[in-house]
Amino acid sequence: MEFDLLNKPDGRTSILFPSGFVLDLLAPDATGLPINDIALCLASQPRWGGAARPWYSVAEHSVMVSRLVPSSLAYAALLHDCEEFLGDWPSPVKVMLGRDYVRERLHPVKDALRRRFGFQDDHPEIKHADLVCMATELRDLLPPAWMEWGYLPAPHCAKIVPVGPERAYTLFLERFDELKHLAF
C-alpha cells in the first residue's frame, strides 16, 4: 500500500479496516477495499444490537438473505447490508434519529460500496427476504416479547442455528466467491 504523505486521512471522519484500507466517510471511495475486510467486519457485527442468543452476526444474516432470493439477485442480497461495517443500528435507533436522515447520511458510503463491488440492492425481493429473515430471527434467536413489529411475512421454515464469527466470516466469503460472477 502506498501512502500520499501530503494527503493524510482524518481519523475523526475515516474508518480504518483490518487490512489497513482507509475509507473517508465524508468523501467515500471504496476502490481497492478488499471483500475480506467487509466479511470480517460483518462477521464481527452482531444483529439486534447484540440481543440475539446465541450470538448472531450480520454476515450470517446476509448469507441467509442471499439464499432466499432468486439466484439472479443473490449477489446483491449478500451485500445488501455491507455498509453495516459501521454497525448494525437496530431499527428503533433509526426511527429515533429519523430513517430519512440516516439513509441520507449513509447513502454516499453505500453508493461507494455498490460501485466497488458491482451490485444494486434496491429490489423488492431482497427487501422481502430481509423481512423473512427478521421474522425468522425473532422466532429463533430473541426472547418472546409483547411488542408490535409491524408487518412481517411468515418466518422461514428452517431454524437458524448461529455459527459464530469465525465460521460466519468463512461462509460469507464462500458465498461471495460463489456469486461474484453476478457483479456488474
Buried (B, 14 or more C-beta within 10 A) or exposed (E): EEEEEEEEBEEEEBBEBBEEBBBBBEEBEBEEBBBBBBBBBBBBBBBBEEBBEEBBBBBBBBBBBBBBBEEEBBBBBBBBBBBBBBEBBBBEEBEEEEEEEBEEEBEBBBEBBBEBBBBEBEBEBBBBBBBBBBBBBBBBBBEEEEEEEEEEEEBBEEEBEBBEBEBBBBBBBEBBEEBBEBEE
